């Protein structure tokens, strides 16, 4: 490889993670304190993540209550579910302590996420929230980039395109947020790929590195949400199917994934959310006919939940509706890549995809019927969103081919439409909080009612984020095209060499 090509490769591989971090960080500034779903609950849990601390988390009126800063508890109360209200209506960022029962004070959620995030909790609540969002964006990029550089080239497209195809808009919103779903998304995007790399690694050094990433990924997911622990076990099972071999070596390698599955199970059972798996819950108090009718009604509505993870449902408190240009585009790209992935199937991949797609049906259906609600209540798209990421990633996995075989035009179209959908989604999200959706116009700075106390304007954040993610997408496109061309050239050389050898052999036989 020439020095010039080496420099280009280094620049490209460095630029992509930086651009992704910038775009994610910009999303962290695109919404105010309290903007992600149930943030009053999650922020109170974070501020109390390390126990009682003066001016941060104090004893409440009852054992299951705490006193937290009023801004933590009430930041979103005046604009949540009211999309025409800007975030300017939010309470003053005072440190007055108020009593609340909205928090993880009874251990419903795993404590790891809240404990870690509480490191960044301080009396300046806005600064603390921004710091947490930047940290979560950084963690996603670092774990994903580390895994990318460790993987063999043929395993990189499922990691990269599997994430990018499902990242807009929900992933871009959740990753740089203080919602525990941030870590659930990270785990879904990286765990199964890390375990696949672990089984396929040729050296102990690489296998150890993959094992460390897989362990970190699973613990982060299971330590944030109990459903992420379930998805972690599913990811382990999927990789077991994809990598299975009847050898002693494979059996020994299974010790780590088996241990991770046990860890995930323990973390799930230790959380209060594990009560949802009570076997008799569905039958209790309901007739058979009611259960059948509710099951049928939810089954025909279920695709709306899947589409909701790609923008069909609103962001934030589900009150920031995405226009059709966003969700139609992302849904089309997701479906196209998923359908293309079916072009290369085998028994293992077929079984793995069946397991994942079956989970996308069974898990939300169980919860919906158990809670006796229809799609639209109880289960939100973000609950099943990690399964969507795993599904498209595994679909893009080529067990026999060397690379993703979309041609250059197809890849450029995918990058272009995703860049467009991202720019529109971010603009709508910023507009919703800066002025409320009752104000229109391209310039987000006009009529501004709310913004952070920062020297950068809403319009500047939008432009920077839009350009950064476009650079990420086109950078990945360039990498994928170059890799595909290299594989084709190697195949041509190999074919020519094979033909030459065959000719030589025929000449010998003829002689």
Residue pairs with C-beta under 8 A, 6 or more apart in sequence:
1 9
12 475
12 478
12 479
13 149
13 479
15 471
15 475
16 471
16 472
16 475
16 476
16 479
17 141
17 144
17 145
19 468
19 469
19 471
19 472
19 475
20 141
20 468
20 469
20 472
21 137
21 138
21 141
22 464
22 465
22 468
23 172
23 422
23 465
23 466
23 468
23 469
23 472
24 137
24 140
24 141
24 172
24 175
24 176
25 133
25 134
25 137
25 176
26 426
26 461
26 462
26 464
26 465
26 468
27 137
27 172
27 173
27 175
27 176
27 426
27 429
27 465
28 130
28 133
28 134
28 136
28 137
28 176
28 177
29 130
29 133
29 452
29 454
29 456
29 461
30 426
30 429
30 430
30 433
30 461
30 462
30 465
31 87
31 173
31 177
31 316
31 429
31 430
31 433
32 75
32 76
32 79
32 87
32 90
32 433
32 450
32 452
33 39
33 43
33 71
33 75
33 76
33 90
33 93
33 125
33 126
33 129
34 40
34 43
34 75
34 76
34 80
34 90
35 76
35 87
35 177
35 316
35 317
35 433
36 42
36 173
36 174
36 177
36 178
36 179
36 316
37 179
37 316
37 317
37 318
37 380
37 382
38 179
39 75
39 76
39 178
39 179
40 72
40 73
40 74
40 75
40 76
40 77
40 100
40 102
41 102
41 103
41 104
42 114
42 178
42 179
42 180
43 68
43 72
43 73
43 75
43 129
43 178
44 57
44 66
44 68
44 72
44 73
44 100
44 102
44 103
44 104
45 103
45 104
45 105
45 109
45 114
46 114
46 117
46 118
46 121
46 132
46 178
47 56
47 57
47 68
47 69
47 72
47 118
47 121
48 56
48 57
48 66
48 68
48 103
48 104
48 105
48 114
48 118
49 111
49 114
49 115
49 116
49 117
49 118
49 121
50 57
50 115
50 118
50 119
51 57
52 58
52 59
55 69
55 95
55 97
55 123
56 68
56 69
56 121
56 122
56 123
57 66
57 67
57 68
58 66
58 67
58 68
58 97
59 66
59 67
60 66
60 67
60 99
60 100
60 101
60 105
61 99
62 101
64 101
64 105
64 106
65 99
65 100
65 101
65 105
66 99
66 100
66 103
66 105
67 97
67 98
67 99
67 100
68 97
68 98
68 100
68 103
69 94
69 95
69 96
69 97
69 98
69 123
69 125
70 91
70 94
70 95
70 96
70 97
70 98
71 90
71 91
71 92
71 93
71 94
71 95
71 125
72 125
73 98
73 100
73 102
74 91
74 98
75 90
75 91
75 125
76 90
76 317
77 91
78 85
78 89
78 90
78 91
79 85
79 86
79 87
79 89
79 90
79 433
80 316
80 317
80 319
81 317
81 319
82 319
83 319
83 320
83 321
83 432
83 436
83 437
84 436
84 437
84 438
85 436
86 433
86 434
86 435
86 436
86 449
86 450
87 433
87 434
87 449
87 450
88 449
88 450
90 450
93 124
93 125
93 126
95 123
104 111
104 114
106 272
107 270
107 271
107 272
108 271
108 272
108 273
109 180
109 224
109 225
109 226
109 271
109 272
109 273
110 222
110 223
110 224
110 225
110 226
110 229
110 267
110 270
110 271
111 223
112 219
112 220
112 222
112 223
112 224
113 180
113 183
113 220
113 223
113 224
113 225
114 180
117 132
117 135
117 178
120 128
120 131
120 132
120 135
121 128
121 132
122 128
126 452
126 453
129 178
130 452
132 178
133 176
133 177
133 178
134 176
136 175
136 176
136 177
136 178
136 182
136 183
137 175
137 176
139 183
139 186
139 220
140 175
140 182
140 185
140 186
140 189
143 186
143 190
143 213
143 216
143 217
144 159
144 163
144 186
144 189
144 190
146 209
146 213
147 159
147 190
147 193
147 194
147 197
147 210
147 213
148 156
148 159
148 160
150 197
150 206
150 209
150 210
150 213
151 159
151 193
151 197
152 197
152 200
153 402
153 403
153 483
154 398
154 401
154 402
154 403
155 193
155 196
155 197
155 200
155 397
156 483
157 396
157 398
157 403
157 404
157 480
157 483
158 193
158 393
158 394
158 396
158 397
159 189
159 190
159 193
159 393
160 476
160 480
161 337
161 392
161 393
161 396
161 404
161 476
161 480
162 189
162 193
162 389
162 390
162 392
162 393
162 394
162 395
162 396
163 171
163 189
163 389
163 393
164 418
164 472
164 473
164 476
165 333
165 334
165 337
165 392
165 414
165 418
166 309
166 310
166 330
166 334
166 385
166 388
166 389
166 392
168 310
168 311
168 326
168 330
168 418
168 421
168 422
168 425
169 311
169 315
169 322
169 326
169 330
169 421
169 422
169 425
169 426
169 429
170 309
170 310
170 311
170 315
170 381
170 382
170 385
171 185
171 385
171 389
172 422
172 425
172 426
172 469
173 315
173 316
173 429
174 181
174 182
174 185
174 382
174 385
175 182
175 185
175 186
176 182
179 382
180 224
180 225
181 224
181 225
181 382
181 385
182 224
183 220
183 221
183 223
183 224
183 225
183 228
184 221
184 224
184 225
184 227
184 228
184 231
184 385
184 386
185 385
185 386
185 389
186 217
186 220
186 221
187 217
187 218
187 220
187 221
187 222
187 224
187 228
187 231
187 232
187 386
188 221
188 228
188 231
188 235
188 385
188 386
188 387
188 389
188 390
189 389
189 393
190 213
190 217
191 214
191 217
191 218
191 221
191 232
191 235
191 236
192 235
192 236
192 238
192 239
192 390
192 393
192 394
193 393
194 210
194 211
194 213
194 214
194 217
195 210
195 214
195 235
195 236
195 239
195 243
195 257
196 239
196 242
196 243
196 397
197 206
197 210
198 207
198 210
198 211
198 214
198 253
198 256
198 257
199 239
199 243
199 250
199 253
200 243
201 207
201 210
207 253
211 256
214 256
214 257
214 260
215 256
215 260
218 232
218 260
218 263
218 264
219 263
219 267
221 228
221 229
221 231
221 232
221 386
222 228
222 229
222 232
222 263
222 264
222 267
222 268
223 267
225 273
226 267
226 268
226 271
226 273
226 274
227 273
227 363
227 383
227 386
228 386
229 264
229 265
229 267
229 268
229 271
230 264
230 268
230 363
231 359
231 386
231 387
231 390
232 260
232 261
232 264
233 261
233 264
233 265
234 355
234 356
234 359
234 387
234 390
235 390
236 257
236 260
236 261
236 264
237 355
238 352
238 355
238 356
238 390
238 394
239 257
240 254
240 257
241 348
241 351
241 352
241 355
242 348
242 349
242 352
242 394
242 397
242 399
243 250
244 250
244 348
268 274
276 366
276 367
276 370
281 370
282 291
282 366
282 369
282 370
283 291
286 294
286 372
291 369
294 368
294 369
294 372
294 374
295 365
295 369
297 374
298 364
298 365
298 368
298 369
298 374
298 375
299 361
299 365
301 374
301 375
301 376
302 361
302 364
302 365
302 375
304 312
304 375
304 376
305 364
305 375
305 379
305 381
305 384
306 360
306 381
306 384
306 388
307 313
307 327
307 331
308 380
308 381
309 381
309 382
309 384
309 385
309 388
310 327
310 330
310 331
310 334
310 388
311 322
311 326
311 327
311 330
311 331
311 421
311 425
312 322
312 327
312 331
312 381
313 380
313 381
314 320
314 321
314 322
315 322
315 425
315 429
316 429
316 432
318 380
319 432
320 428
320 429
320 432
320 437
321 428
321 437
322 425
322 428
323 424
323 428
325 420
325 421
325 424
326 421
326 424
326 425
326 428
329 417
329 418
329 420
329 421
330 418
330 421
332 417
333 414
333 417
333 418
334 388
334 392
336 414
337 392
337 395
337 396
337 414
338 391
338 392
338 395
340 395
340 396
340 406
341 392
341 394
341 395
341 396
341 397
342 395
344 398
344 399
344 400
344 401
346 399
346 400
348 399
349 394
349 397
349 399
352 394
353 391
353 394
353 395
356 387
356 390
356 391
356 394
357 391
359 387
360 384
360 387
360 388
360 391
363 384
363 387
364 375
364 379
364 383
364 384
367 378
367 379
367 383
368 374
368 375
368 378
368 379
371 377
371 378
373 379
396 404
398 404
398 405
402 487
402 491
403 480
403 483
403 484
403 487
404 480
404 484
405 484
406 414
406 480
408 481
411 477
411 480
411 481
412 474
412 477
414 473
414 477
415 470
415 473
415 474
415 476
415 477
418 473
419 466
419 469
419 470
419 473
419 474
422 465
422 466
422 469
422 470
423 462
423 466
423 469
423 470
426 462
426 465
426 466
427 442
427 444
427 462
428 437
430 444
430 458
430 461
430 462
431 437
431 439
431 440
431 444
433 450
434 444
434 448
434 449
434 450
434 451
434 458
435 447
435 448
435 449
435 450
436 449
439 447
441 447
443 459
444 457
444 458
444 459
444 462
445 457
445 458
445 459
448 457
448 458
451 457
451 458
